[in-house]
Structures are given as structure tokens and as C-alpha cells.
């Protein structure tokens, strides 16, 4: 059930929040952690500056870090267990990662830019987007795109 007080929600609608401002980028991540967390062949994610997201109530989301150091806290709705929202802390920058499907106001969902961790893909995707495999190439491409979008 979609709550009109929020423009973003988990699948069941219990964990609602609001994205505002311009998204930084959208990408597809094929890492095995994203596959498990999103219960999908890949994660379709949109990144925002932390200040551009009015976060959900803390008691509605259960956070977990799947890898050390814990720079990414992945949050699932406590009601449905679906991917809700993620918080990414990198030096001097706090970001919010939102599964693109959770953003009901599609004006906040940009066109996807690229695929990362494509070496872990479940199946090939022919969409013409750049595809980066391996940890270093994936992280460098994400970092380059992220910092490029921050300059705009």
C-alpha cells in the first residue's frame, strides 16, 4: 500500500521515506552481496546525498553490514524483509543508496549509467551500457561517476 506522505517505500509500503533534490547517479550492481540483499539477479540503485533523503523511522528498518570495513549499512524493512534503504559512508561524504524500484516518484529516477561487478552476473544483459567487472574496476568506475556527479 503506497502512503502518499512519502515518495519512496519498500515493497510492502511500511517503510516509507522521501527523496528530494537531484540524484547523483543510477547504476546496476551485480555483486553477490547485492544479489542476496535485493533477492534479484542484480541491484538497480540510485544514489543521493544524505541531505537529500528524509530517512525512514529507525525502528522500521533493520541494518546489517555484509563486509568489513562496514562503510555500507544495508537496511531491510522489518515488516516484509525487502530491501528498503542503504547508508554509505565514504571519507567526508555520506550517501544514501535507494533501490530504484522503491522510488515511486519516477522524476527522481535517472537513466542508468553503467553496470558494476558484471563478472558476477547471473545472465548477460544487452543494454549498451558500460560494464565493469572485478573489484578494482567496479570501484573505480563507481568512484569516477560519483565524484563527476558531485562536481555538477
N, CA, C and O of each residue as an XYZ file, in Angstrom:
608
protein
N       0.837     -1.175      0.000
C       0.000      0.000      0.000
C       0.886      1.244      0.000
O       1.720      1.400      0.892
N       0.725      2.117     -0.966
C       1.532      3.321     -1.077
C       0.964      4.409     -0.172
O      -0.226      4.721     -0.226
N       1.831      4.980      0.660
C       1.465      6.070      1.563
C       1.801      7.378      0.856
O       2.963      7.604      0.517
N       0.828      8.233      0.627
C       1.046      9.469     -0.119
C       1.899     10.477      0.636
O       2.267     11.508      0.072
N       2.223     10.206      1.898
C       3.118     11.096      2.641
C       4.574     10.914      2.218
O       5.414     11.757      2.532
N       4.883      9.837      1.517
C       6.242      9.526      1.100
C       6.279      9.308     -0.408
O       5.285      8.889     -1.001
N       7.439      9.597     -1.037
C       7.569      9.292     -2.458
C       8.425      8.054     -2.692
O       8.726      7.706     -3.834
N       8.819      7.388     -1.598
C       9.622      6.170     -1.690
C       9.228      5.233     -0.554
O       9.005      5.662      0.578
N       9.148      3.935     -0.882
C       8.761      2.939      0.121
C       9.277      1.571     -0.260
O       9.576      1.304     -1.424
N       9.381      0.701      0.746
C       9.708     -0.692      0.476
C       8.516     -1.339     -0.236
O       7.491     -0.693     -0.453
N       8.656     -2.585     -0.586
C       7.617     -3.294     -1.339
C       6.269     -3.324     -0.618
O       5.225     -3.137     -1.243
N       6.291     -3.558      0.697
C       5.018     -3.661      1.430
C       4.442     -2.290      1.793
O       3.274     -2.188      2.166
N       5.252     -1.242      1.685
C       4.776      0.103      1.967
C       4.944      0.560      3.402
O       4.676      1.721      3.713
N       5.381     -0.324      4.281
C       5.507      0.047      5.701
C       6.670      0.998      5.944
O       6.557      1.925      6.746
N       7.789      0.773      5.256
C       8.962      1.619      5.431
C       8.958      2.708      4.363
O       9.384      2.490      3.229
N       8.470      3.878      4.749
C       8.384      4.991      3.817
C       9.405      6.062      4.133
O       9.785      6.261      5.287
N       9.846      6.751      3.087
C      10.799      7.853      3.238
C      10.662      8.749      2.009
O       9.946      8.420      1.063
N      11.357      9.886      2.037
C      11.235     10.852      0.953
C      12.603     11.178      0.374
O      13.535     11.525      1.101
N      12.710     11.060     -0.951
C      13.896     11.534     -1.652
C      13.549     12.892     -2.241
O      12.428     13.131     -2.689
N      14.529     13.760     -2.230
C      14.345     15.104     -2.773
C      15.690     15.544     -3.330
O      16.700     14.883     -3.087
N      15.725     16.612     -4.048
C      16.986     17.032     -4.643
C      17.340     16.152     -5.816
O      16.600     15.234     -6.169
N      18.464     16.435     -6.408
C      18.881     15.710     -7.611
C      19.646     14.444     -7.253
O      20.592     14.499     -6.467
N      19.254     13.300     -7.816
C      20.024     12.077     -7.576
C      21.411     12.208     -8.206
O      21.586     12.899     -9.209
N      22.379     11.543     -7.610
C      23.743     11.612     -8.125
C      23.952     10.702     -9.326
O      24.578     11.096    -10.310
N      23.428      9.494     -9.244
C      23.561      8.553    -10.358
C      22.711      7.319    -10.101
O      22.228      7.075     -8.995
N      22.552      6.566    -11.156
C      21.859      5.275    -11.083
C      22.747      4.245    -11.758
O      23.327      4.515    -12.810
N      22.857      3.066    -11.157
C      23.696      2.007    -11.703
C      23.088      0.649    -11.385
O      22.173      0.526    -10.571
N      23.619     -0.351    -12.044
C      23.236     -1.735    -11.786
C      24.443     -2.434    -11.166
O      25.526     -2.435    -11.750
N      24.262     -3.028     -9.990
C      25.345     -3.748     -9.322
C      25.034     -5.241     -9.333
O      23.952     -5.669     -8.930
N      25.996     -6.020     -9.800
C      25.831     -7.470     -9.921
C      26.622     -8.237     -8.871
O      26.765     -9.454     -8.989
N      27.144     -7.560     -7.842
C      27.929     -8.281     -6.830
C      27.022     -9.288     -6.112
O      25.804     -9.116     -6.061
N      27.618    -10.309     -5.576
C      26.820    -11.359     -4.941
C      26.105    -10.857     -3.688
O      25.036    -11.364     -3.345
N      26.679     -9.869     -3.002
C      26.004     -9.310     -1.827
C      24.726     -8.590     -2.258
O      23.678     -8.763     -1.635
N      24.807     -7.785     -3.318
C      23.609     -7.098     -3.820
C      22.560     -8.092     -4.314
O      21.361     -7.876     -4.134
N      23.011     -9.174     -4.932
C      22.064    -10.192     -5.381
C      21.295    -10.769     -4.202
O      20.074    -10.910     -4.263
N      22.010    -11.106     -3.122
C      21.353    -11.660     -1.931
C      20.473    -10.617     -1.246
O      19.323    -10.895     -0.906
N      21.012     -9.428     -1.047
C      20.283     -8.390     -0.327
C      18.986     -8.005     -1.045
O      17.955     -7.804     -0.405
N      19.042     -7.905     -2.365
C      17.871     -7.489     -3.155
C      17.029     -8.659     -3.640
O      15.972     -8.458     -4.238
N      17.489     -9.878     -3.386
C      16.793    -11.075     -3.839
C      16.464    -10.971     -5.328
O      15.335    -11.197     -5.763
N      17.518    -10.612     -6.097
C      17.370    -10.375     -7.532
C      18.716    -10.654     -8.212
O      19.742    -10.731     -7.537
N      18.719    -10.805     -9.536
C      19.975    -11.053    -10.252
C      20.971     -9.892    -10.153
O      22.173    -10.090    -10.332
N      20.476     -8.686     -9.871
C      21.333     -7.513     -9.693
C      20.535     -6.438     -8.970
O      19.310     -6.502     -8.870
N      21.268     -5.447     -8.470
C      20.621     -4.322     -7.789
C      20.541     -3.147     -8.743
O      21.541     -2.779     -9.359
N      19.373     -2.559     -8.872
C      19.158     -1.325     -9.616
C      19.087     -0.234     -8.545
O      18.092     -0.124     -7.830
N      20.152      0.571     -8.439
C      20.268      1.520     -7.333
C      20.403      2.965     -7.812
O      20.977      3.243     -8.865
N      19.863      3.860     -7.017
C      20.004      5.291     -7.245
C      20.645      5.888     -6.005
O      20.219      5.615     -4.882
N      21.673      6.705     -6.212
C      22.416      7.305     -5.103
C      22.046      8.774     -4.931
O      21.878      9.514     -5.901
N      21.925      9.170     -3.668
C      21.608     10.541     -3.294
C      22.578     11.014     -2.227
O      23.134     10.204     -1.486
N      22.786     12.323     -2.147
C      23.473     12.889     -0.992
C      22.561     12.652      0.203
O      21.337     12.685      0.077
N      23.158     12.417      1.351
C      22.390     12.134      2.557
C      21.386     13.242      2.874
O      20.272     12.960      3.315
N      21.768     14.477      2.654
C      20.875     15.606      2.966
C      19.636     15.640      2.081
O      18.678     16.351      2.386
N      19.642     14.879      0.989
C      18.523     14.865      0.058
C      17.533     13.740      0.307
O      16.670     13.470     -0.527
N      17.657     13.083      1.455
C      16.739     11.995      1.800
C      16.229     12.204      3.225
O      17.014     12.320      4.166
N      14.927     12.250      3.366
C      14.317     12.260      4.695
C      14.128     10.796      5.044
O      13.280     10.112      4.470
N      14.910     10.329      5.973
C      15.037      8.903      6.261
C      13.802      8.312      6.939
O      13.020      9.023      7.570
N      13.645      6.993      6.793
C      12.524      6.328      7.473
C      12.760      6.250      8.975
O      13.882      6.429      9.451
N      11.694      5.983      9.709
C      11.816      5.783     11.156
C      12.801      4.651     11.420
O      12.776      3.625     10.740
N      13.668      4.843     12.407
C      14.714      3.861     12.710
C      14.164      2.488     13.065
O      14.770      1.475     12.716
N      13.035      2.436     13.749
C      12.502      1.142     14.184
C      11.847      0.358     13.048
O      11.449     -0.789     13.250
N      11.729      0.945     11.867
C      11.120      0.255     10.732
C      12.136     -0.467      9.854
O      11.763     -1.234      8.965
N      13.431     -0.217     10.108
C      14.483     -0.776      9.263
C      15.517     -1.489     10.126
O      15.947     -0.971     11.157
N      15.906     -2.676      9.693
C      16.978     -3.422     10.350
C      18.212     -3.344      9.453
O      18.180     -3.758      8.294
N      19.302     -2.804     10.011
C      20.517     -2.609      9.228
C      21.547     -3.689      9.510
O      21.653     -4.217     10.617
N      22.308     -3.996      8.455
C      23.356     -5.002      8.560
C      24.478     -4.621      7.608
O      24.232     -4.090      6.526
N      25.694     -4.892      8.012
C      26.848     -4.711      7.149
C      27.308     -6.099      6.726
O      27.469     -6.982      7.568
N      27.519     -6.298      5.442
C      27.870     -7.620      4.931
C      29.362     -7.794      4.696
O      29.825     -8.893      4.394
N      30.121     -6.695      4.835
C      31.546     -6.761      4.539
C      32.280     -5.713      5.363
O      31.752     -4.627      5.603
N      33.493     -6.034      5.794
C      34.325     -5.071      6.514
C      35.250     -4.369      5.531
O      35.673     -4.983      4.551
N      35.573     -3.113      5.759
C      35.022     -2.265      6.806
C      33.561     -1.948      6.491
O      33.149     -1.936      5.331
N      32.802     -1.697      7.529
C      31.351     -1.503      7.325
C      30.986     -0.100      6.827
O      30.323      0.663      7.528
N      31.429      0.229      5.606
C      31.103      1.553      5.065
C      29.695      1.608      4.489
O      29.151      2.693      4.281
N      29.102      0.443      4.229
C      27.752      0.379      3.676
C      26.847     -0.384      4.635
O      27.057     -1.568      4.900
N      25.849      0.306      5.145
C      24.854     -0.315      6.016
C      23.606     -0.559      5.170
O      22.985      0.387      4.686
N      23.247     -1.812      4.997
C      22.108     -2.187      4.161
C      20.891     -2.409      5.047
O      20.942     -3.189      5.999
N      19.798     -1.721      4.730
C      18.616     -1.788      5.562
C      17.449     -2.495      4.895
O      17.088     -2.204      3.755
N      16.867     -3.435      5.638
C      15.670     -4.146      5.188
C      14.491     -3.748      6.053
O      14.643     -3.479      7.245
N      13.319     -3.713      5.448
C      12.085     -3.433      6.172
C      11.865     -4.548      7.198
O      11.973     -5.729      6.868
N      11.556     -4.169      8.447
C      11.334     -5.180      9.480
C      10.022     -5.921      9.250
O       9.834     -7.016      9.780
N       9.125     -5.351      8.478
C       7.829     -5.983      8.232
C       7.883     -7.019      7.109
O       7.454     -8.158      7.293
N       8.413     -6.623      5.938
C       8.400     -7.536      4.782
C       9.760     -8.155      4.470
O       9.838     -9.117      3.707
N      10.831     -7.614      5.053
C      12.163     -8.146      4.785
C      12.748     -7.710      3.467
O      13.816     -8.180      3.074
N      12.058     -6.809      2.770
C      12.545     -6.321      1.484
C      13.603     -5.240      1.642
O      13.645     -4.536      2.652
N      14.460     -5.118      0.627
C      15.473     -4.065      0.617
C      14.778     -2.721      0.688
O      13.909     -2.423     -0.132
N      15.160     -1.900      1.673
C      14.493     -0.614      1.866
C      15.399      0.559      1.503
O      15.062      1.366      0.637
N      16.553      0.650      2.169
C      17.431      1.806      2.016
C      18.808      1.415      2.528
O      18.930      0.544      3.390
N      19.844      2.055      2.000
C      21.210      1.771      2.425
C      21.937      3.087      2.686
O      21.688      4.090      2.017
N      22.842      3.068      3.674
C      23.630      4.248      4.001
C      25.099      3.945      3.718
O      25.652      2.959      4.203
N      25.710      4.813      2.927
C      27.101      4.638      2.509
C      27.932      5.783      3.067
O      27.652      6.952      2.803
N      28.949      5.441      3.833
C      29.838      6.438      4.436
C      31.216      6.293      3.817
O      31.903      5.298      4.049
N      31.622      7.281      3.030
C      32.977      7.332      2.490
C      33.625      8.589      3.056
O      32.912      9.470      3.537
N      34.955      8.705      3.017
C      35.590      9.867      3.630
C      34.943     11.203      3.217
O      34.847     11.537      2.036
N      34.517     11.929      4.219
C      33.926     13.264      4.080
C      32.647     13.305      3.241
O      32.283     14.361      2.724
N      31.972     12.181      3.103
C      30.758     12.152      2.294
C      29.816     11.062      2.798
O      30.216      9.913      2.981
N      28.566     11.441      3.018
C      27.544     10.474      3.397
C      26.530     10.393      2.265
O      26.004     11.408      1.808
N      26.265      9.172      1.822
C      25.343      8.943      0.724
C      24.225      8.005      1.163
O      24.359      7.254      2.129
N      23.127      8.069      0.431
C      22.027      7.136      0.636
C      21.824      6.402     -0.684
O      21.727      7.014     -1.748
N      21.762      5.095     -0.589
C      21.539      4.241     -1.752
C      20.109      3.718     -1.644
O      19.723      3.126     -0.636
N      19.334      3.949     -2.700
C      17.928      3.548     -2.690
C      17.692      2.574     -3.837
O      18.046      2.877     -4.977
N      17.103      1.416     -3.564
C      16.689      0.563     -4.675
C      15.736      1.373     -5.555
O      14.725      1.888     -5.076
N      16.061      1.480     -6.830
C      15.287      2.349     -7.730
C      13.801      2.008     -7.745
O      12.965      2.895     -7.913
N      13.464      0.734     -7.571
C      12.053      0.332     -7.570
C      11.297      0.910     -6.377
O      10.069      0.992     -6.405
N      12.021      1.312     -5.324
C      11.371      1.870     -4.136
C      10.986      3.333     -4.306
O      10.253      3.886     -3.486
N      11.482      3.962     -5.372
C      11.176      5.369     -5.616
C       9.930      5.443     -6.494
O       9.987      5.165     -7.691
N       8.814      5.818     -5.892
C       7.552      5.847     -6.633
C       7.428      7.083     -7.509
O       6.741      7.052     -8.530
N       8.082      8.166     -7.123
C       8.092      9.379     -7.934
C       9.215      9.226     -8.952
O      10.374      9.513     -8.650
N       8.876      8.777    -10.148
C       9.874      8.425    -11.159
C      10.673      9.620    -11.661
O      11.665      9.437    -12.365
N      10.262     10.848    -11.313
C      11.063     12.013    -11.698
C      12.394     12.028    -10.948
O      13.303     12.767    -11.328
N      12.524     11.229     -9.895
C      13.767     11.134     -9.141
C      14.620      9.946     -9.587
O      15.658      9.683     -8.980
N      14.215      9.235    -10.614
C      14.969      8.069    -11.084
C      15.611      8.404    -12.439
O      14.930      8.431    -13.464
N      16.929      8.659    -12.433
C      17.598      8.966    -13.700
C      17.812      7.710    -14.538
O      17.599      6.593    -14.065
N      18.228      7.899    -15.765
C      18.591      6.763    -16.616
C      19.820      6.086    -16.009
O      20.674      6.764    -15.438
N      19.921      4.767    -16.122
C      21.104      4.080    -15.584
C      22.356      4.459    -16.373
O      22.290      4.760    -17.565
N      23.506      4.438    -15.678
C      24.765      4.847    -16.301
C      25.674      3.689    -16.687
O      26.356      3.756    -17.709
N      25.694      2.615    -15.877
C      26.633      1.517    -16.119
C      26.303      0.330    -15.212
O      25.433      0.408    -14.344
N      27.016     -0.760    -15.437
C      26.937     -1.967    -14.612
C      28.271     -2.124    -13.890
O      29.327     -1.870    -14.470
N      28.224     -2.544    -12.618
C      29.456     -2.854    -11.898
C      29.391     -4.293    -11.387
O      28.313     -4.871    -11.241
N      30.554     -4.847    -11.123
C      30.701     -6.249    -10.706
C      30.008     -7.182    -11.719
O      29.393     -8.186    -11.360
N      30.138     -6.804    -12.985
C      29.477     -7.564    -14.052
C      30.035     -8.987    -14.155
O      29.373     -9.874    -14.694
N      31.232     -9.202    -13.648
C      31.816    -10.545    -13.654
C      31.012    -11.525    -12.794
O      31.142    -12.738    -12.954
N      30.179    -11.002    -11.882
C      29.341    -11.850    -11.017
C      27.913    -11.973    -11.524
O      27.041    -12.481    -10.817
N      27.673    -11.516    -12.734
C      26.302    -11.505    -13.277
C      25.705    -12.903    -13.345
O      26.408    -13.899    -13.513
N      24.394    -12.942    -13.210
C      23.641    -14.184    -13.332
C      23.408    -14.495    -14.804
O      23.444    -15.656    -15.212
N      23.170    -13.457    -15.600
C      22.997    -13.621    -17.047
C      23.434    -12.343    -17.751
O      23.503    -11.276    -17.142
N      23.725    -12.466    -19.031
C      24.150    -11.308    -19.812
C      23.000    -10.334    -19.993
O      21.837    -10.730    -20.072
N      23.342     -9.055    -20.058
C      22.357     -8.004    -20.298
C      22.860     -7.171    -21.466
O      23.943     -6.590    -21.403
N      22.083     -7.118    -22.513
C      22.443     -6.366    -23.711
C      21.676     -5.049    -23.712
O      20.586     -4.953    -24.276
N      22.261     -4.032    -23.071
C      21.582     -2.743    -22.997
C      22.452     -1.588    -23.488
O      22.021     -0.436    -23.457
N      23.677     -1.884    -23.944
C      24.553     -0.851    -24.464
C      25.281     -0.025    -23.402
O      26.069      0.859    -23.737
N      25.022     -0.308    -22.135
C      25.694      0.434    -21.071
C      27.088     -0.137    -20.829
O      27.315     -1.322    -21.071
N      28.024      0.684    -20.357
C      29.344      0.159    -20.000
C      29.216     -0.882    -18.885
O      28.365     -0.774    -18.002
N      30.080     -1.885    -18.950
C      30.057     -2.970    -17.969
C      31.460     -3.144    -17.401
O      32.428     -3.325    -18.139
N      31.551     -3.085    -16.073
C      32.832     -3.192    -15.388
C      32.818     -4.420    -14.489
O      31.869     -4.647    -13.739
N      33.882     -5.204    -14.577
C      33.981     -6.407    -13.766
C      35.154     -6.332    -12.827
O      36.105     -5.584    -13.057
N      35.085     -7.108    -11.768
C      36.149     -7.134    -10.779
C      36.029     -5.990     -9.800
O      35.400     -4.968    -10.074
N      36.652     -6.189     -8.645
C      36.531     -5.227     -7.560
C      37.126     -3.862     -7.914
O      36.462     -2.838     -7.755
N      38.354     -3.841     -8.385
C      39.043     -2.571     -8.635
C      38.369     -1.780     -9.753
O      38.093     -0.593     -9.582
N      38.105     -2.409    -10.882
C      37.465     -1.686    -11.992
C      36.067     -1.214    -11.611
O      35.663     -0.112    -11.984
N      35.335     -2.025    -10.882
C      33.983     -1.635    -10.470
C      34.021     -0.451     -9.510
O      33.261      0.505     -9.663
N      34.907     -0.518     -8.523
C      35.003      0.576     -7.553
C      35.503      1.858     -8.209
O      34.998      2.941     -7.913
N      36.483      1.749     -9.088
C      36.998      2.940     -9.772
C      35.932      3.580    -10.659
O      35.810      4.805    -10.693
N      35.164      2.768    -11.372
C      34.129      3.338    -12.243
C      33.035      4.009    -11.421
O      32.544      5.074    -11.794
N      32.651      3.395    -10.309
C      31.650      3.996     -9.433
C      32.184      5.295     -8.829
O      31.481      6.305     -8.812
N      33.415      5.273     -8.338
C      34.020      6.469     -7.760
C      34.143      7.598     -8.765
O      33.848      8.749     -8.445
N      34.573      7.284     -9.967
C      34.708      8.296    -11.019
C      33.355      8.926    -11.342
O      33.239     10.149    -11.421
N      32.347      8.102    -11.527
C      31.000      8.613    -11.830
C      30.431      9.414    -10.665
O      29.802     10.454    -10.863
N      30.654      8.930     -9.470
C      30.136      9.616     -8.283
C      30.760     10.992     -8.122
O      30.048     11.981     -7.946
N      32.076     11.061     -8.181
C      32.726     12.355     -7.998
C      32.470     13.283     -9.175
O      32.455     14.503     -9.008
N      32.269     12.723    -10.362
C      31.875     13.563    -11.501
C      30.515     14.183    -11.294
O      30.293     15.338    -11.657
N      29.597     13.424    -10.712
C      28.251     13.960    -10.479
C      28.234     14.962     -9.333
O      27.371     15.840     -9.295
N      29.169     14.845     -8.404
C      29.242     15.805     -7.293
C      29.737     17.173     -7.750
O      29.438     18.188     -7.121
N      30.495     17.198     -8.843
C      31.034     18.465     -9.376
C      29.972     19.282    -10.096
O      30.127     20.490    -10.277
N      28.898     18.626    -10.503
C      27.864     19.314    -11.291
C      27.041     20.231    -10.436
O      26.128     20.887    -10.936
